[in-house]
Structure formats: C-alpha cells, structure tokens
Amino acid sequence: MRRRQPWSIHGRSLRASLAVLCRSALQGALIQARVERSGRPIEVAAAELARLIEREARS
C-alpha cells in the first residue's frame, strides 16, 4: 500500500482552499492594521496561519 503524502487527502482542492484562506486572512489583517495604525493584526494573522499550515503538513 502506498503511503499518502501531505496534502494528498484532497490534493489540489485542499491546497487551493488553504491558499485562499491565507490570502483572505492577510488581506483582512492589512486593512485592520491600516485602521489601527499597528502591525499587530498582520503579526497575529501570520503566526496563526503558520501554525495552521504546520499542523496540516504534519497530518
């Protein structure tokens, strides 16, 4: 039996969905950062997305 590679459960659709999620979260964080005049929203979004990506890559 062949071992599954990371992301092979749903293949491209999972990667595409994750890419849309990341892009949307970062775009929202950029807008929020401008309104708040703070880099914190970007830092928080980037850290959480990195954590999500790492967790998905391990599973």
PDBQT receptor file of N, H, CA, C and O in Angstrom, charges set to zero:
ATOM      1  N   MET A   1       0.842  -1.183   0.000  1.00  0.00    +0.000 N 
ATOM      2  CA  MET A   1       0.000   0.000   0.000  1.00  0.00    +0.000 C 
ATOM      3  C   MET A   1       0.886   1.245   0.000  1.00  0.00    +0.000 C 
ATOM      4  O   MET A   1       1.856   1.334   0.752  1.00  0.00    +0.000 OA
ATOM      5  N   ARG A   2       0.543   2.175  -0.831  1.00  0.00    +0.000 N 
ATOM      6  H   ARG A   2      -0.245   2.103  -1.442  1.00  0.00    +0.000 HD
ATOM      7  CA  ARG A   2       1.324   3.391  -0.962  1.00  0.00    +0.000 C 
ATOM      8  C   ARG A   2       0.995   4.366   0.159  1.00  0.00    +0.000 C 
ATOM      9  O   ARG A   2      -0.172   4.579   0.487  1.00  0.00    +0.000 OA
ATOM     10  N   ARG A   3       2.023   4.950   0.738  1.00  0.00    +0.000 N 
ATOM     11  H   ARG A   3       2.971   4.777   0.471  1.00  0.00    +0.000 HD
ATOM     12  CA  ARG A   3       1.823   5.923   1.820  1.00  0.00    +0.000 C 
ATOM     13  C   ARG A   3       1.411   7.277   1.238  1.00  0.00    +0.000 C 
ATOM     14  O   ARG A   3       1.961   7.741   0.239  1.00  0.00    +0.000 OA
ATOM     15  N   ARG A   4       0.429   7.891   1.893  1.00  0.00    +0.000 N 
ATOM     16  H   ARG A   4      -0.017   7.514   2.704  1.00  0.00    +0.000 HD
ATOM     17  CA  ARG A   4      -0.044   9.205   1.436  1.00  0.00    +0.000 C 
ATOM     18  C   ARG A   4       0.967  10.284   1.767  1.00  0.00    +0.000 C 
ATOM     19  O   ARG A   4       1.572  10.287   2.839  1.00  0.00    +0.000 OA
ATOM     20  N   GLN A   5       1.135  11.177   0.852  1.00  0.00    +0.000 N 
ATOM     21  H   GLN A   5       0.643  11.175  -0.019  1.00  0.00    +0.000 HD
ATOM     22  CA  GLN A   5       1.978  12.347   1.060  1.00  0.00    +0.000 C 
ATOM     23  C   GLN A   5       1.130  13.440   1.691  1.00  0.00    +0.000 C 
ATOM     24  O   GLN A   5      -0.094  13.424   1.564  1.00  0.00    +0.000 OA
ATOM     25  N   PRO A   6       1.779  14.408   2.383  1.00  0.00    +0.000 N 
ATOM     26  CA  PRO A   6       0.983  15.526   2.923  1.00  0.00    +0.000 C 
ATOM     27  C   PRO A   6       0.155  16.169   1.806  1.00  0.00    +0.000 C 
ATOM     28  O   PRO A   6       0.621  16.289   0.673  1.00  0.00    +0.000 OA
ATOM     29  N   TRP A   7      -1.017  16.563   2.117  1.00  0.00    +0.000 N 
ATOM     30  H   TRP A   7      -1.395  16.467   3.038  1.00  0.00    +0.000 HD
ATOM     31  CA  TRP A   7      -1.973  17.233   1.226  1.00  0.00    +0.000 C 
ATOM     32  C   TRP A   7      -2.634  16.282   0.236  1.00  0.00    +0.000 C 
ATOM     33  O   TRP A   7      -3.416  16.733  -0.601  1.00  0.00    +0.000 OA
ATOM     34  N   SER A   8      -2.349  14.986   0.300  1.00  0.00    +0.000 N 
ATOM     35  H   SER A   8      -1.714  14.620   0.980  1.00  0.00    +0.000 HD
ATOM     36  CA  SER A   8      -2.893  14.095  -0.711  1.00  0.00    +0.000 C 
ATOM     37  C   SER A   8      -4.346  13.696  -0.457  1.00  0.00    +0.000 C 
ATOM     38  O   SER A   8      -4.975  13.097  -1.329  1.00  0.00    +0.000 OA
ATOM     39  N   ILE A   9      -4.886  14.011   0.706  1.00  0.00    +0.000 N 
ATOM     40  H   ILE A   9      -4.375  14.498   1.414  1.00  0.00    +0.000 HD
ATOM     41  CA  ILE A   9      -6.263  13.624   1.007  1.00  0.00    +0.000 C 
ATOM     42  C   ILE A   9      -7.226  14.259   0.002  1.00  0.00    +0.000 C 
ATOM     43  O   ILE A   9      -8.069  13.580  -0.583  1.00  0.00    +0.000 OA
ATOM     44  N   HIS A  10      -7.087  15.542  -0.182  1.00  0.00    +0.000 N 
ATOM     45  H   HIS A  10      -6.402  16.093   0.294  1.00  0.00    +0.000 HD
ATOM     46  CA  HIS A  10      -7.951  16.231  -1.147  1.00  0.00    +0.000 C 
ATOM     47  C   HIS A  10      -7.135  16.857  -2.260  1.00  0.00    +0.000 C 
ATOM     48  O   HIS A  10      -7.685  17.545  -3.119  1.00  0.00    +0.000 OA
ATOM     49  N   GLY A  11      -5.841  16.631  -2.257  1.00  0.00    +0.000 N 
ATOM     50  H   GLY A  11      -5.393  16.072  -1.558  1.00  0.00    +0.000 HD
ATOM     51  CA  GLY A  11      -4.991  17.092  -3.335  1.00  0.00    +0.000 C 
ATOM     52  C   GLY A  11      -5.020  18.583  -3.536  1.00  0.00    +0.000 C 
ATOM     53  O   GLY A  11      -4.903  19.367  -2.594  1.00  0.00    +0.000 OA
ATOM     54  N   ARG A  12      -5.175  18.947  -4.760  1.00  0.00    +0.000 N 
ATOM     55  H   ARG A  12      -5.270  18.310  -5.526  1.00  0.00    +0.000 HD
ATOM     56  CA  ARG A  12      -5.119  20.358  -5.136  1.00  0.00    +0.000 C 
ATOM     57  C   ARG A  12      -6.221  21.201  -4.516  1.00  0.00    +0.000 C 
ATOM     58  O   ARG A  12      -6.000  22.371  -4.206  1.00  0.00    +0.000 OA
ATOM     59  N   SER A  13      -7.405  20.625  -4.329  1.00  0.00    +0.000 N 
ATOM     60  H   SER A  13      -7.584  19.674  -4.581  1.00  0.00    +0.000 HD
ATOM     61  CA  SER A  13      -8.508  21.418  -3.778  1.00  0.00    +0.000 C 
ATOM     62  C   SER A  13      -8.202  21.876  -2.354  1.00  0.00    +0.000 C 
ATOM     63  O   SER A  13      -8.553  22.995  -1.981  1.00  0.00    +0.000 OA
ATOM     64  N   LEU A  14      -7.555  21.033  -1.558  1.00  0.00    +0.000 N 
ATOM     65  H   LEU A  14      -7.270  20.124  -1.861  1.00  0.00    +0.000 HD
ATOM     66  CA  LEU A  14      -7.189  21.421  -0.197  1.00  0.00    +0.000 C 
ATOM     67  C   LEU A  14      -6.125  22.517  -0.230  1.00  0.00    +0.000 C 
ATOM     68  O   LEU A  14      -6.215  23.497   0.510  1.00  0.00    +0.000 OA
ATOM     69  N   ARG A  15      -5.128  22.351  -1.079  1.00  0.00    +0.000 N 
ATOM     70  H   ARG A  15      -5.054  21.555  -1.679  1.00  0.00    +0.000 HD
ATOM     71  CA  ARG A  15      -4.083  23.381  -1.200  1.00  0.00    +0.000 C 
ATOM     72  C   ARG A  15      -4.674  24.696  -1.687  1.00  0.00    +0.000 C 
ATOM     73  O   ARG A  15      -4.305  25.762  -1.194  1.00  0.00    +0.000 OA
ATOM     74  N   ALA A  16      -5.577  24.629  -2.641  1.00  0.00    +0.000 N 
ATOM     75  H   ALA A  16      -5.876  23.763  -3.041  1.00  0.00    +0.000 HD
ATOM     76  CA  ALA A  16      -6.203  25.845  -3.164  1.00  0.00    +0.000 C 
ATOM     77  C   ALA A  16      -7.045  26.531  -2.098  1.00  0.00    +0.000 C 
ATOM     78  O   ALA A  16      -7.023  27.756  -1.975  1.00  0.00    +0.000 OA
ATOM     79  N   SER A  17      -7.779  25.749  -1.333  1.00  0.00    +0.000 N 
ATOM     80  H   SER A  17      -7.797  24.754  -1.433  1.00  0.00    +0.000 HD
ATOM     81  CA  SER A  17      -8.593  26.325  -0.259  1.00  0.00    +0.000 C 
ATOM     82  C   SER A  17      -7.719  26.977   0.807  1.00  0.00    +0.000 C 
ATOM     83  O   SER A  17      -8.042  28.056   1.304  1.00  0.00    +0.000 OA
ATOM     84  N   LEU A  18      -6.627  26.331   1.151  1.00  0.00    +0.000 N 
ATOM     85  H   LEU A  18      -6.365  25.455   0.747  1.00  0.00    +0.000 HD
ATOM     86  CA  LEU A  18      -5.709  26.894   2.143  1.00  0.00    +0.000 C 
ATOM     87  C   LEU A  18      -5.074  28.184   1.622  1.00  0.00    +0.000 C 
ATOM     88  O   LEU A  18      -4.882  29.135   2.381  1.00  0.00    +0.000 OA
ATOM     89  N   ALA A  19      -4.751  28.215   0.345  1.00  0.00    +0.000 N 
ATOM     90  H   ALA A  19      -4.907  27.443  -0.271  1.00  0.00    +0.000 HD
ATOM     91  CA  ALA A  19      -4.184  29.427  -0.248  1.00  0.00    +0.000 C 
ATOM     92  C   ALA A  19      -5.178  30.587  -0.204  1.00  0.00    +0.000 C 
ATOM     93  O   ALA A  19      -4.801  31.720   0.096  1.00  0.00    +0.000 OA
ATOM     94  N   VAL A  20      -6.443  30.306  -0.502  1.00  0.00    +0.000 N 
ATOM     95  H   VAL A  20      -6.750  29.386  -0.746  1.00  0.00    +0.000 HD
ATOM     96  CA  VAL A  20      -7.477  31.348  -0.442  1.00  0.00    +0.000 C 
ATOM     97  C   VAL A  20      -7.646  31.833   0.994  1.00  0.00    +0.000 C 
ATOM     98  O   VAL A  20      -7.764  33.035   1.236  1.00  0.00    +0.000 OA
ATOM     99  N   LEU A  21      -7.658  30.907   1.940  1.00  0.00    +0.000 N 
ATOM    100  H   LEU A  21      -7.562  29.931   1.743  1.00  0.00    +0.000 HD
ATOM    101  CA  LEU A  21      -7.781  31.281   3.347  1.00  0.00    +0.000 C 
ATOM    102  C   LEU A  21      -6.628  32.182   3.777  1.00  0.00    +0.000 C 
ATOM    103  O   LEU A  21      -6.844  33.207   4.424  1.00  0.00    +0.000 OA
ATOM    104  N   CYS A  22      -5.414  31.802   3.420  1.00  0.00    +0.000 N 
ATOM    105  H   CYS A  22      -5.239  30.969   2.895  1.00  0.00    +0.000 HD
ATOM    106  CA  CYS A  22      -4.238  32.603   3.795  1.00  0.00    +0.000 C 
ATOM    107  C   CYS A  22      -4.296  33.994   3.178  1.00  0.00    +0.000 C 
ATOM    108  O   CYS A  22      -4.073  34.996   3.858  1.00  0.00    +0.000 OA
ATOM    109  N   ARG A  23      -4.592  34.044   1.903  1.00  0.00    +0.000 N 
ATOM    110  H   ARG A  23      -4.773  33.230   1.351  1.00  0.00    +0.000 HD
ATOM    111  CA  ARG A  23      -4.654  35.335   1.220  1.00  0.00    +0.000 C 
ATOM    112  C   ARG A  23      -5.748  36.220   1.826  1.00  0.00    +0.000 C 
ATOM    113  O   ARG A  23      -5.525  37.409   2.054  1.00  0.00    +0.000 OA
ATOM    114  N   SER A  24      -6.900  35.658   2.082  1.00  0.00    +0.000 N 
ATOM    115  H   SER A  24      -7.081  34.692   1.897  1.00  0.00    +0.000 HD
ATOM    116  CA  SER A  24      -8.006  36.430   2.647  1.00  0.00    +0.000 C 
ATOM    117  C   SER A  24      -7.692  36.928   4.052  1.00  0.00    +0.000 C 
ATOM    118  O   SER A  24      -7.978  38.076   4.393  1.00  0.00    +0.000 OA
ATOM    119  N   ALA A  25      -7.105  36.057   4.859  1.00  0.00    +0.000 N 
ATOM    120  H   ALA A  25      -6.873  35.125   4.583  1.00  0.00    +0.000 HD
ATOM    121  CA  ALA A  25      -6.757  36.451   6.231  1.00  0.00    +0.000 C 
ATOM    122  C   ALA A  25      -5.726  37.573   6.228  1.00  0.00    +0.000 C 
ATOM    123  O   ALA A  25      -5.838  38.524   7.002  1.00  0.00    +0.000 OA
ATOM    124  N   LEU A  26      -4.724  37.463   5.359  1.00  0.00    +0.000 N 
ATOM    125  H   LEU A  26      -4.633  36.691   4.731  1.00  0.00    +0.000 HD
ATOM    126  CA  LEU A  26      -3.694  38.505   5.309  1.00  0.00    +0.000 C 
ATOM    127  C   LEU A  26      -4.242  39.818   4.748  1.00  0.00    +0.000 C 
ATOM    128  O   LEU A  26      -3.856  40.893   5.206  1.00  0.00    +0.000 OA
ATOM    129  N   GLN A  27      -5.128  39.741   3.772  1.00  0.00    +0.000 N 
ATOM    130  H   GLN A  27      -5.442  38.868   3.400  1.00  0.00    +0.000 HD
ATOM    131  CA  GLN A  27      -5.737  40.967   3.250  1.00  0.00    +0.000 C 
ATOM    132  C   GLN A  27      -6.567  41.659   4.326  1.00  0.00    +0.000 C 
ATOM    133  O   GLN A  27      -6.517  42.881   4.468  1.00  0.00    +0.000 OA
ATOM    134  N   GLY A  28      -7.324  40.877   5.078  1.00  0.00    +0.000 N 
ATOM    135  H   GLY A  28      -7.365  39.885   4.962  1.00  0.00    +0.000 HD
ATOM    136  CA  GLY A  28      -8.101  41.448   6.179  1.00  0.00    +0.000 C 
ATOM    137  C   GLY A  28      -7.201  42.045   7.246  1.00  0.00    +0.000 C 
ATOM    138  O   GLY A  28      -7.496  43.105   7.796  1.00  0.00    +0.000 OA
ATOM    139  N   ALA A  29      -6.096  41.357   7.538  1.00  0.00    +0.000 N 
ATOM    140  H   ALA A  29      -5.856  40.495   7.091  1.00  0.00    +0.000 HD
ATOM    141  CA  ALA A  29      -5.151  41.867   8.529  1.00  0.00    +0.000 C 
ATOM    142  C   ALA A  29      -4.509  43.170   8.066  1.00  0.00    +0.000 C 
ATOM    143  O   ALA A  29      -4.263  44.062   8.877  1.00  0.00    +0.000 OA
ATOM    144  N   LEU A  30      -4.238  43.285   6.775  1.00  0.00    +0.000 N 
ATOM    145  H   LEU A  30      -4.438  42.560   6.115  1.00  0.00    +0.000 HD
ATOM    146  CA  LEU A  30      -3.674  44.533   6.245  1.00  0.00    +0.000 C 
ATOM    147  C   LEU A  30      -4.639  45.700   6.422  1.00  0.00    +0.000 C 
ATOM    148  O   LEU A  30      -4.235  46.793   6.820  1.00  0.00    +0.000 OA
ATOM    149  N   ILE A  31      -5.899  45.466   6.129  1.00  0.00    +0.000 N 
ATOM    150  H   ILE A  31      -6.227  44.578   5.806  1.00  0.00    +0.000 HD
ATOM    151  CA  ILE A  31      -6.903  46.522   6.297  1.00  0.00    +0.000 C 
ATOM    152  C   ILE A  31      -7.020  46.917   7.762  1.00  0.00    +0.000 C 
ATOM    153  O   ILE A  31      -7.039  48.101   8.099  1.00  0.00    +0.000 OA
ATOM    154  N   GLN A  32      -7.097  45.915   8.626  1.00  0.00    +0.000 N 
ATOM    155  H   GLN A  32      -7.081  44.953   8.353  1.00  0.00    +0.000 HD
ATOM    156  CA  GLN A  32      -7.210  46.179  10.060  1.00  0.00    +0.000 C 
ATOM    157  C   GLN A  32      -5.968  46.911  10.572  1.00  0.00    +0.000 C 
ATOM    158  O   GLN A  32      -6.079  47.803  11.412  1.00  0.00    +0.000 OA
ATOM    159  N   ALA A  33      -4.803  46.544  10.077  1.00  0.00    +0.000 N 
ATOM    160  H   ALA A  33      -4.713  45.819   9.394  1.00  0.00    +0.000 HD
ATOM    161  CA  ALA A  33      -3.558  47.202  10.500  1.00  0.00    +0.000 C 
ATOM    162  C   ALA A  33      -3.558  48.678  10.095  1.00  0.00    +0.000 C 
ATOM    163  O   ALA A  33      -3.087  49.529  10.850  1.00  0.00    +0.000 OA
ATOM    164  N   ARG A  34      -4.077  48.976   8.929  1.00  0.00    +0.000 N 
ATOM    165  H   ARG A  34      -4.460  48.285   8.316  1.00  0.00    +0.000 HD
ATOM    166  CA  ARG A  34      -4.147  50.376   8.490  1.00  0.00    +0.000 C 
ATOM    167  C   ARG A  34      -5.086  51.183   9.371  1.00  0.00    +0.000 C 
ATOM    168  O   ARG A  34      -4.778  52.308   9.765  1.00  0.00    +0.000 OA
ATOM    169  N   VAL A  35      -6.241  50.592   9.673  1.00  0.00    +0.000 N 
ATOM    170  H   VAL A  35      -6.491  49.678   9.353  1.00  0.00    +0.000 HD
ATOM    171  CA  VAL A  35      -7.215  51.287  10.513  1.00  0.00    +0.000 C 
ATOM    172  C   VAL A  35      -6.653  51.527  11.911  1.00  0.00    +0.000 C 
ATOM    173  O   VAL A  35      -6.791  52.615  12.470  1.00  0.00    +0.000 OA
ATOM    174  N   GLU A  36      -6.020  50.501  12.463  1.00  0.00    +0.000 N 
ATOM    175  H   GLU A  36      -5.908  49.617  12.009  1.00  0.00    +0.000 HD
ATOM    176  CA  GLU A  36      -5.480  50.602  13.821  1.00  0.00    +0.000 C 
ATOM    177  C   GLU A  36      -4.116  51.284  13.874  1.00  0.00    +0.000 C 
ATOM    178  O   GLU A  36      -3.628  51.636  14.947  1.00  0.00    +0.000 OA
ATOM    179  N   ARG A  37      -3.507  51.466  12.702  1.00  0.00    +0.000 N 
ATOM    180  H   ARG A  37      -3.904  51.180  11.829  1.00  0.00    +0.000 HD
ATOM    181  CA  ARG A  37      -2.136  52.002  12.625  1.00  0.00    +0.000 C 
ATOM    182  C   ARG A  37      -1.193  51.181  13.499  1.00  0.00    +0.000 C 
ATOM    183  O   ARG A  37      -0.446  51.703  14.326  1.00  0.00    +0.000 OA
ATOM    184  N   SER A  38      -1.266  49.871  13.274  1.00  0.00    +0.000 N 
ATOM    185  H   SER A  38      -1.873  49.447  12.602  1.00  0.00    +0.000 HD
ATOM    186  CA  SER A  38      -0.483  48.923  14.069  1.00  0.00    +0.000 C 
ATOM    187  C   SER A  38      -0.135  47.717  13.200  1.00  0.00    +0.000 C 
ATOM    188  O   SER A  38      -0.918  47.317  12.339  1.00  0.00    +0.000 OA
ATOM    189  N   GLY A  39       1.018  47.156  13.426  1.00  0.00    +0.000 N 
ATOM    190  H   GLY A  39       1.654  47.481  14.126  1.00  0.00    +0.000 HD
ATOM    191  CA  GLY A  39       1.410  45.952  12.712  1.00  0.00    +0.000 C 
ATOM    192  C   GLY A  39       0.925  44.674  13.374  1.00  0.00    +0.000 C 
ATOM    193  O   GLY A  39       1.076  43.579  12.834  1.00  0.00    +0.000 OA
ATOM    194  N   ARG A  40       0.342  44.833  14.547  1.00  0.00    +0.000 N 
ATOM    195  H   ARG A  40       0.219  45.723  14.986  1.00  0.00    +0.000 HD
ATOM    196  CA  ARG A  40      -0.089  43.654  15.314  1.00  0.00    +0.000 C 
ATOM    197  C   ARG A  40      -1.065  42.743  14.570  1.00  0.00    +0.000 C 
ATOM    198  O   ARG A  40      -0.882  41.526  14.614  1.00  0.00    +0.000 OA
ATOM    199  N   PRO A  41      -2.095  43.260  13.887  1.00  0.00    +0.000 N 
ATOM    200  CA  PRO A  41      -3.006  42.352  13.168  1.00  0.00    +0.000 C 
ATOM    201  C   PRO A  41      -2.282  41.477  12.137  1.00  0.00    +0.000 C 
ATOM    202  O   PRO A  41      -2.638  40.313  11.959  1.00  0.00    +0.000 OA
ATOM    203  N   ILE A  42      -1.294  42.016  11.476  1.00  0.00    +0.000 N 
ATOM    204  H   ILE A  42      -1.005  42.962  11.621  1.00  0.00    +0.000 HD
ATOM    205  CA  ILE A  42      -0.533  41.247  10.486  1.00  0.00    +0.000 C 
ATOM    206  C   ILE A  42       0.294  40.162  11.182  1.00  0.00    +0.000 C 
ATOM    207  O   ILE A  42       0.348  39.020  10.726  1.00  0.00    +0.000 OA
ATOM    208  N   GLU A  43       0.927  40.534  12.276  1.00  0.00    +0.000 N 
ATOM    209  H   GLU A  43       0.883  41.462  12.646  1.00  0.00    +0.000 HD
ATOM    210  CA  GLU A  43       1.741  39.573  13.027  1.00  0.00    +0.000 C 
ATOM    211  C   GLU A  43       0.893  38.423  13.558  1.00  0.00    +0.000 C 
ATOM    212  O   GLU A  43       1.291  37.261  13.473  1.00  0.00    +0.000 OA
ATOM    213  N   VAL A  44      -0.264  38.745  14.100  1.00  0.00    +0.000 N 
ATOM    214  H   VAL A  44      -0.588  39.689  14.169  1.00  0.00    +0.000 HD
ATOM    215  CA  VAL A  44      -1.150  37.717  14.650  1.00  0.00    +0.000 C 
ATOM    216  C   VAL A  44      -1.653  36.796  13.536  1.00  0.00    +0.000 C 
ATOM    217  O   VAL A  44      -1.626  35.575  13.684  1.00  0.00    +0.000 OA
ATOM    218  N   ALA A  45      -2.109  37.372  12.432  1.00  0.00    +0.000 N 
ATOM    219  H   ALA A  45      -2.131  38.365  12.312  1.00  0.00    +0.000 HD
ATOM    220  CA  ALA A  45      -2.615  36.563  11.319  1.00  0.00    +0.000 C 
ATOM    221  C   ALA A  45      -1.513  35.666  10.767  1.00  0.00    +0.000 C 
ATOM    222  O   ALA A  45      -1.750  34.486  10.507  1.00  0.00    +0.000 OA
ATOM    223  N   ALA A  46      -0.325  36.204  10.588  1.00  0.00    +0.000 N 
ATOM    224  H   ALA A  46      -0.132  37.162  10.800  1.00  0.00    +0.000 HD
ATOM    225  CA  ALA A  46       0.785  35.414  10.050  1.00  0.00    +0.000 C 
ATOM    226  C   ALA A  46       1.155  34.264  10.986  1.00  0.00    +0.000 C 
ATOM    227  O   ALA A  46       1.395  33.146  10.530  1.00  0.00    +0.000 OA
ATOM    228  N   ALA A  47       1.201  34.531  12.269  1.00  0.00    +0.000 N 
ATOM    229  H   ALA A  47       1.006  35.439  12.639  1.00  0.00    +0.000 HD
ATOM    230  CA  ALA A  47       1.554  33.486  13.241  1.00  0.00    +0.000 C 
ATOM    231  C   ALA A  47       0.506  32.370  13.264  1.00  0.00    +0.000 C 
ATOM    232  O   ALA A  47       0.850  31.189  13.300  1.00  0.00    +0.000 OA
ATOM    233  N   GLU A  48      -0.761  32.749  13.245  1.00  0.00    +0.000 N 
ATOM    234  H   GLU A  48      -1.041  33.708  13.216  1.00  0.00    +0.000 HD
ATOM    235  CA  GLU A  48      -1.829  31.736  13.279  1.00  0.00    +0.000 C 
ATOM    236  C   GLU A  48      -1.875  30.927  11.989  1.00  0.00    +0.000 C 
ATOM    237  O   GLU A  48      -2.099  29.717  12.019  1.00  0.00    +0.000 OA
ATOM    238  N   LEU A  49      -1.664  31.589  10.863  1.00  0.00    +0.000 N 
ATOM    239  H   LEU A  49      -1.482  32.572  10.839  1.00  0.00    +0.000 HD
ATOM    240  CA  LEU A  49      -1.650  30.861   9.592  1.00  0.00    +0.000 C 
ATOM    241  C   LEU A  49      -0.463  29.901   9.537  1.00  0.00    +0.000 C 
ATOM    242  O   LEU A  49      -0.597  28.779   9.050  1.00  0.00    +0.000 OA
ATOM    243  N   ALA A  50       0.683  30.327  10.027  1.00  0.00    +0.000 N 
ATOM    244  H   ALA A  50       0.793  31.239  10.424  1.00  0.00    +0.000 HD
ATOM    245  CA  ALA A  50       1.853  29.446  10.058  1.00  0.00    +0.000 C 
ATOM    246  C   ALA A  50       1.581  28.222  10.913  1.00  0.00    +0.000 C 
ATOM    247  O   ALA A  50       1.965  27.109  10.553  1.00  0.00    +0.000 OA
ATOM    248  N   ARG A  51       0.926  28.422  12.035  1.00  0.00    +0.000 N 
ATOM    249  H   ARG A  51       0.614  29.326  12.327  1.00  0.00    +0.000 HD
ATOM    250  CA  ARG A  51       0.586  27.310  12.920  1.00  0.00    +0.000 C 
ATOM    251  C   ARG A  51      -0.370  26.338  12.228  1.00  0.00    +0.000 C 
ATOM    252  O   ARG A  51      -0.213  25.122  12.335  1.00  0.00    +0.000 OA
ATOM    253  N   LEU A  52      -1.356  26.877  11.521  1.00  0.00    +0.000 N 
ATOM    254  H   LEU A  52      -1.484  27.865  11.434  1.00  0.00    +0.000 HD
ATOM    255  CA  LEU A  52      -2.309  26.049  10.800  1.00  0.00    +0.000 C 
ATOM    256  C   LEU A  52      -1.615  25.248   9.698  1.00  0.00    +0.000 C 
ATOM    257  O   LEU A  52      -1.865  24.052   9.549  1.00  0.00    +0.000 OA
ATOM    258  N   ILE A  53      -0.761  25.891   8.942  1.00  0.00    +0.000 N 
ATOM    259  H   ILE A  53      -0.558  26.863   9.063  1.00  0.00    +0.000 HD
ATOM    260  CA  ILE A  53      -0.052  25.225   7.850  1.00  0.00    +0.000 C 
ATOM    261  C   ILE A  53       0.852  24.121   8.391  1.00  0.00    +0.000 C 
ATOM    262  O   ILE A  53       0.903  23.026   7.831  1.00  0.00    +0.000 OA
ATOM    263  N   GLU A  54       1.556  24.405   9.469  1.00  0.00    +0.000 N 
ATOM    264  H   GLU A  54       1.515  25.294   9.924  1.00  0.00    +0.000 HD
ATOM    265  CA  GLU A  54       2.426  23.393  10.081  1.00  0.00    +0.000 C 
ATOM    266  C   GLU A  54       1.616  22.185  10.546  1.00  0.00    +0.000 C 
ATOM    267  O   GLU A  54       2.020  21.042  10.329  1.00  0.00    +0.000 OA
ATOM    268  N   ARG A  55       0.478  22.435  11.181  1.00  0.00    +0.000 N 
ATOM    269  H   ARG A  55       0.150  23.363  11.356  1.00  0.00    +0.000 HD
ATOM    270  CA  ARG A  55      -0.360  21.343  11.668  1.00  0.00    +0.000 C 
ATOM    271  C   ARG A  55      -0.887  20.499  10.515  1.00  0.00    +0.000 C 
ATOM    272  O   ARG A  55      -0.900  19.271  10.595  1.00  0.00    +0.000 OA
ATOM    273  N   GLU A  56      -1.318  21.151   9.453  1.00  0.00    +0.000 N 
ATOM    274  H   GLU A  56      -1.307  22.149   9.388  1.00  0.00    +0.000 HD
ATOM    275  CA  GLU A  56      -1.830  20.418   8.286  1.00  0.00    +0.000 C 
ATOM    276  C   GLU A  56      -0.726  19.625   7.603  1.00  0.00    +0.000 C 
ATOM    277  O   GLU A  56      -0.972  18.528   7.101  1.00  0.00    +0.000 OA
ATOM    278  N   ALA A  57       0.489  20.167   7.579  1.00  0.00    +0.000 N 
ATOM    279  H   ALA A  57       0.689  21.057   7.987  1.00  0.00    +0.000 HD
ATOM    280  CA  ALA A  57       1.595  19.475   6.932  1.00  0.00    +0.000 C 
ATOM    281  C   ALA A  57       1.974  18.213   7.701  1.00  0.00    +0.000 C 
ATOM    282  O   ALA A  57       2.438  17.243   7.102  1.00  0.00    +0.000 OA
ATOM    283  N   ARG A  58       1.784  18.213   9.017  1.00  0.00    +0.000 N 
ATOM    284  H   ARG A  58       1.407  19.001   9.504  1.00  0.00    +0.000 HD
ATOM    285  CA  ARG A  58       2.115  17.053   9.846  1.00  0.00    +0.000 C 
ATOM    286  C   ARG A  58       1.086  15.943   9.740  1.00  0.00    +0.000 C 
ATOM    287  O   ARG A  58       1.405  14.774   9.954  1.00  0.00    +0.000 OA
ATOM    288  N   SER A  59      -0.156  16.305   9.408  1.00  0.00    +0.000 N 
ATOM    289  H   SER A  59      -0.416  17.255   9.234  1.00  0.00    +0.000 HD
ATOM    290  CA  SER A  59      -1.218  15.283   9.380  1.00  0.00    +0.000 C 
ATOM    291  C   SER A  59      -1.287  14.552   8.062  1.00  0.00    +0.000 C 
ATOM    292  O   SER A  59      -2.126  13.668   7.889  1.00  0.00    +0.000 OA
TER     293      SER A  59
